[in-house]
Amino acid sequence: MKANWIAGGLLLVLYLLWLTATAPARLLAPMLPPGVQVGQFSGSVWRGAAQPVYWHGERLERLAWSLTLAGWQVSLSDPRGVMGQARLWGLRDLRLQEGRLTAPASLLSRWLMSTMPVKAAGEVTFSLTEGRFSDGRCRHIIAGGAQWRQARLHSPVGSLELAQVNGTFRCTEDGAVALTLRQDSHQLSLSGQGTLSPDGRYLFRGTLQPRQGMPPLLALLVTRPTANNAPGPTPWQLQGKWLPQEQK
């Protein structure tokens, strides 16, 4: 009799373990962070995928995950050229390690400069060694970096070929992300810094200095704000709000 109880208990434990191991990925839906929606889940809680994923009105084609001994290994991909990966823990109180996100500069410029007649080209990569985010706010970042490779800007009055644009980013005390940029090419020298707030507002300002290779009309427009001042770097500013698509 006792042996039957032991055998029954073992079978029950094995059955519960089997249910846990095969738990469908859709059980993760209630734990999604605010602003995230998923069209369809596939696979299990421990190894699965979500597609498409909507975040603040933007669509990403696929997000996949798997549980490893080091944490959740997550990757995302999109036909537009967006790719990313990170190791993370938690959902609402999110901790990331070895995070990397690559996207076309044209896509990022559409988000940030949708009202300006400027098109960006090249590839932008953001990376960090470790980061912590909660309640939609940036809490802590270690070794946050940004690179814009093959950077180019196109406007109705001319185009700019930039050297590789390098930047670093960190968290501020009020939960925003602060970004510092710099680059120096044969057409333009640029430096600046700014912040992206939790509510989507951004403000960037800095200075730029035209070089000899800059198109004449574009150089004239760039230096016009300081035409009455002594020669030197020209201040620039970019501000606005990154609105979800449904609010635009």
C-alpha positions as CSV (number, residue, x, y, z in Angstrom):
1,M,0.0,0.0,0.0
2,K,2.8,2.4,1.0
3,A,4.6,1.6,-2.3
4,N,1.5,2.5,-4.3
5,W,1.3,5.8,-2.5
6,I,4.9,6.5,-3.3
7,A,4.5,5.5,-6.9
8,G,1.3,7.7,-7.2
9,G,3.1,10.6,-5.7
10,L,6.0,10.3,-8.1
11,L,3.6,10.1,-11.0
12,L,1.9,13.2,-9.8
13,V,5.2,15.1,-9.5
14,L,6.3,14.0,-13.0
15,Y,2.9,15.1,-14.4
16,L,3.2,18.5,-12.7
17,L,6.7,18.9,-14.1
18,W,5.5,17.9,-17.5
19,L,2.7,20.5,-17.3
20,T,5.2,23.2,-16.2
21,A,7.7,22.3,-19.0
22,T,5.0,22.4,-21.7
23,A,3.1,25.4,-20.4
24,P,2.0,27.4,-23.5
25,A,3.7,30.7,-24.2
26,R,0.3,32.5,-24.1
27,L,0.4,32.3,-20.3
28,L,3.0,35.1,-20.5
29,A,0.4,37.6,-21.8
30,P,-0.7,39.0,-18.4
31,M,2.9,39.8,-17.6
32,L,3.7,41.9,-20.6
33,P,5.1,45.4,-19.8
34,P,2.8,48.4,-20.4
35,G,2.6,49.4,-24.0
36,V,3.4,46.0,-25.4
37,Q,0.9,43.9,-27.3
38,V,1.4,40.6,-29.1
39,G,-0.5,39.2,-32.1
40,Q,0.2,35.5,-31.5
41,F,2.3,33.3,-29.1
42,S,3.9,30.0,-30.1
43,G,6.0,27.4,-28.3
44,S,6.2,27.2,-24.5
45,V,6.9,29.5,-21.6
46,W,10.5,28.3,-21.5
47,R,11.2,28.4,-25.3
48,G,8.9,30.2,-27.6
49,A,8.2,33.2,-29.8
50,A,5.7,36.1,-30.2
51,Q,4.8,37.6,-33.5
52,P,4.1,40.3,-34.4
53,V,5.0,42.5,-31.3
54,Y,3.6,46.0,-31.0
55,W,5.5,48.5,-28.8
56,H,4.3,52.1,-28.6
57,G,2.6,51.8,-31.9
58,E,5.6,50.3,-33.7
59,R,5.5,46.7,-35.1
60,L,8.3,44.2,-34.7
61,E,7.9,41.0,-36.7
62,R,9.3,38.4,-34.3
63,L,10.6,38.1,-30.7
64,A,11.9,34.8,-29.6
65,W,13.2,33.6,-26.2
66,S,14.7,30.6,-24.4
67,L,15.6,29.9,-20.8
68,T,19.2,29.1,-20.1
69,L,21.3,28.7,-17.0
70,A,22.4,32.4,-17.3
71,G,18.8,33.7,-17.7
72,W,16.4,34.4,-20.5
73,Q,18.1,34.7,-23.9
74,V,15.9,37.0,-26.0
75,S,16.3,38.0,-29.7
76,L,14.2,40.1,-32.0
77,S,14.1,40.5,-35.8
78,D,12.2,42.5,-38.4
79,P,12.4,42.6,-42.2
80,R,13.1,46.3,-42.1
81,G,16.6,45.5,-40.7
82,V,15.9,45.7,-37.0
83,M,17.8,43.0,-35.0
84,G,18.6,42.7,-31.3
85,Q,19.5,40.3,-28.6
86,A,20.0,40.4,-24.8
87,R,20.0,38.3,-21.7
88,L,17.4,39.4,-19.2
89,W,15.5,38.7,-16.0
90,G,12.1,39.9,-15.1
91,L,9.5,41.8,-17.1
92,R,8.1,44.8,-15.2
93,D,11.4,45.1,-13.3
94,L,13.7,44.4,-16.2
95,R,17.4,43.7,-16.0
96,L,19.5,43.3,-19.1
97,Q,23.0,42.0,-19.8
98,E,25.0,42.1,-23.1
99,G,22.2,43.9,-24.9
100,R,22.6,44.9,-28.5
101,L,20.1,46.5,-30.9
102,T,20.8,47.4,-34.6
103,A,18.4,49.4,-36.8
104,P,18.6,51.4,-40.1
105,A,19.2,55.1,-39.5
106,S,16.3,55.8,-41.9
107,L,13.9,54.1,-39.4
108,L,15.2,56.0,-36.4
109,S,15.1,59.3,-38.2
110,R,11.4,58.7,-39.1
111,W,10.7,58.3,-35.4
112,L,12.6,61.4,-34.3
113,M,12.6,63.8,-37.3
114,S,9.3,63.0,-38.9
115,T,8.5,66.7,-39.4
116,M,11.8,67.6,-41.0
117,P,12.8,67.2,-44.7
118,V,15.8,65.2,-43.8
119,K,16.5,61.5,-44.5
120,A,19.2,59.5,-42.8
121,A,21.1,56.6,-44.1
122,G,23.5,54.0,-42.5
123,E,23.2,51.6,-39.6
124,V,22.8,52.5,-35.9
125,T,23.8,50.1,-33.1
126,F,23.1,50.5,-29.4
127,S,24.8,48.3,-26.9
128,L,25.1,48.0,-23.2
129,T,26.9,45.7,-20.8
130,E,24.2,45.9,-18.1
131,G,21.0,47.8,-17.6
132,R,18.0,48.0,-15.3
133,F,14.6,49.4,-16.1
134,S,11.3,49.6,-14.1
135,D,8.0,51.5,-14.4
136,G,9.1,52.7,-17.9
137,R,12.1,54.4,-16.4
138,C,15.9,54.0,-16.8
139,R,17.4,53.0,-13.5
140,H,21.0,52.0,-14.2
141,I,23.2,51.4,-17.3
142,I,26.8,50.2,-17.5
143,A,28.9,50.8,-20.6
144,G,26.1,52.1,-22.8
145,G,27.3,52.9,-26.3
146,A,26.0,54.0,-29.7
147,Q,27.5,53.9,-33.2
148,W,26.2,55.2,-36.5
149,R,28.2,53.6,-39.3
150,Q,28.2,54.8,-42.9
151,A,26.4,57.9,-41.6
152,R,24.8,60.1,-44.2
153,L,22.1,62.8,-44.2
154,H,20.1,63.8,-47.3
155,S,18.1,67.1,-47.6
156,P,16.6,69.1,-50.4
157,V,19.6,71.5,-50.3
158,G,22.4,68.9,-50.2
159,S,23.8,65.8,-48.6
160,L,26.3,65.2,-45.8
161,E,28.7,62.3,-45.6
162,L,29.6,61.9,-41.9
163,A,32.3,59.9,-40.3
164,Q,31.3,57.2,-37.9
165,V,29.2,58.9,-35.2
166,N,30.0,57.6,-31.7
167,G,28.0,58.1,-28.5
168,T,27.5,57.0,-25.0
169,F,24.3,56.8,-22.9
170,R,23.4,56.5,-19.3
171,C,20.5,56.9,-16.9
172,T,19.6,60.2,-15.3
173,E,18.2,60.7,-11.7
174,D,14.7,61.2,-13.0
175,G,14.7,58.0,-15.1
176,A,15.5,59.5,-18.5
177,V,18.2,58.2,-20.9
178,A,21.0,60.7,-21.5
179,L,23.0,60.5,-24.8
180,T,26.2,62.2,-25.8
181,L,27.3,62.2,-29.4
182,R,30.4,63.3,-31.3
183,Q,31.8,63.0,-34.9
184,D,34.3,64.7,-37.2
185,S,34.3,64.3,-40.9
186,H,35.6,66.2,-44.0
187,Q,32.2,67.9,-44.2
188,L,31.1,68.5,-40.7
189,S,32.3,68.4,-37.1
190,L,29.4,67.8,-34.6
191,S,29.0,67.3,-30.9
192,G,26.0,67.3,-28.6
193,Q,24.1,65.7,-25.8
194,G,20.5,65.3,-24.9
195,T,17.8,63.2,-23.1
196,L,14.9,61.0,-23.9
197,S,12.3,61.2,-21.1
198,P,10.0,58.3,-20.0
199,D,7.0,60.2,-21.5
200,G,8.7,60.2,-24.9
201,R,9.9,63.8,-24.9
202,Y,13.4,64.4,-26.2
203,L,15.8,67.3,-26.3
204,F,19.2,67.4,-27.9
205,R,21.5,70.3,-28.3
206,G,25.1,70.9,-29.2
207,T,27.4,72.6,-31.7
208,L,28.4,71.9,-35.3
209,Q,31.3,73.3,-37.4
210,P,31.1,73.2,-41.3
211,R,34.2,71.8,-43.0
212,Q,35.5,72.6,-46.5
213,G,33.8,69.6,-48.1
214,M,30.3,70.7,-47.1
215,P,28.0,71.8,-50.0
216,P,28.0,75.6,-50.1
217,L,24.2,76.1,-49.8
218,L,24.0,73.8,-46.9
219,A,27.0,75.5,-45.2
220,L,25.3,78.8,-45.6
221,L,22.1,77.5,-44.0
222,V,24.1,75.9,-41.1
223,T,26.1,79.1,-40.3
224,R,23.2,81.5,-40.8
225,P,22.1,81.5,-37.1
226,T,25.6,82.9,-36.1
227,A,26.0,85.2,-39.2
228,N,26.2,88.3,-37.0
229,N,28.5,86.7,-34.4
230,A,32.2,85.9,-34.4
231,P,33.2,82.8,-36.5
232,G,33.0,79.6,-34.6
233,P,30.8,76.5,-33.9
234,T,27.1,76.9,-34.7
235,P,24.6,75.8,-31.9
236,W,21.9,73.3,-32.9
237,Q,18.9,71.9,-31.1
238,L,16.4,69.2,-31.8
239,Q,13.4,68.6,-29.6
240,G,10.0,67.0,-29.8
241,K,8.0,64.0,-28.6
242,W,8.1,60.5,-29.9
243,L,4.4,59.7,-30.3
244,P,3.0,56.2,-30.8
245,Q,1.7,55.7,-34.3
246,E,-1.9,55.7,-33.2
247,Q,-1.6,59.2,-31.7
248,K,0.1,60.8,-34.7
